Every structure is written in structure tokens, then in C-alpha cells.
Amino acid sequence: MQTIVLATKNKHKLKEFREVLTDYQVISLEEIGYLEDIPGIGETFLENALIKAKTISQYLQEKGLTYIVVSEDSGLCVDTLNGEPGFSARYAGFSNNASLNREKLLKKLEERGKTDFGYDCLFYSYDLKKTLAKQVMKKK
């Protein structure tokens, strides 16, 4: 079985990749001894993914290890918010605070939703039969 190093510290992404790439052994940065943060200094998701992949490839080369390196960078870009949040993990100003990031997004969408927001379908709850954005805003 081939081994893939996933160039992320996000344990949720690691779990998802392991569930999808079942024909490979997917290992974490921690498992190869890489404990540093890789700065996301690129202008795009692609640039950040390449920075991660190159950084880990170079690290492996220096250690004499030969593994496949897989990397990604993603976020949420909402047209009506001019592409915000973009690099969404730090949207609310705190690293990886999903709750604060969602709260900030919903607040901005509420401000825009007053002008006929067209993305409600992305937040639709089939259980509640209404948009989640409207449900969260209603509770406040």
C-alpha cells in the first residue's frame, strides 16, 4: 500500500481524506515529525496548496523520505459579499474558530439578505423546512 502525506494539520480533513483514499495509507504531518505551521501567504487557494505541498516535499527530501504529498487549501467565497470570507478559517480574526466564523458570516448575510439575498438555498434545513440563516437570525 502506498503512503500519502496530507499536508494539513486539520484533523477533520485528515479523517475525510482517509475515508476517501482507502487504497492508500494517509499519514499526517505529525506522523512524519513536521510540527511547524506552514504560512498561507499565497493570494489564492491554489497558491497556498502549492506552498504546503512544496514545503512538505522539501522536508521529506531532507529527511530522505519518499512519500506522495497531497495538499489542498479551501474556503468559502460568497459573491454577494465580494468573495468573503475567502480564506475562511480565520474569517473572524481567530485561527480556526468555526463558531465565530459562522456568526460573522451570518451577520454579514443578514445585512445583505435585506436586499433579497440569493444564497439562502445554501443554508436550507430540510428538517426545519426553512433556511438556516433565517432560523439563526430569528433566535437572536
C-alpha positions, 0 to 999 in steps of 0.5 A: 500500500502506498503512503500519502502525506496530507499536508494539513494539520486539520484533523477533520480533513485528515479523517475525510481524506482517509475515508476517501483514499482507502487504497492508500495509507494517509499519514499526517504531518505529525506522523512524519515529525513536521510540527511547524505551521506552514504560512498561507501567504499565497493570494489564492487557494491554489497558491497556498496548496502549492506552498504546503505541498512544496514545503512538505516535499522539501522536508521529506527530501531532507529527511530522505523520505519518499512519500506522495504529498497531497495538499489542498487549501479551501474556503468559502467565497460568497459573491454577494459579499465580494468573495468573503470570507475567502480564506475562511478559517480565520474569517473572524480574526481567530485561527480556526474558530468555526463558531465565530466564523459562522456568526460573522458570516451570518451577520454579514448575510443578514445585512445583505439578505435585506436586499433579497439575498440569493444564497439562502438555498445554501443554508436550507434545513430540510428538517426545519423546512426553512433556511438556516440563516433565517432560523439563526437570525430569528433566535437572536 
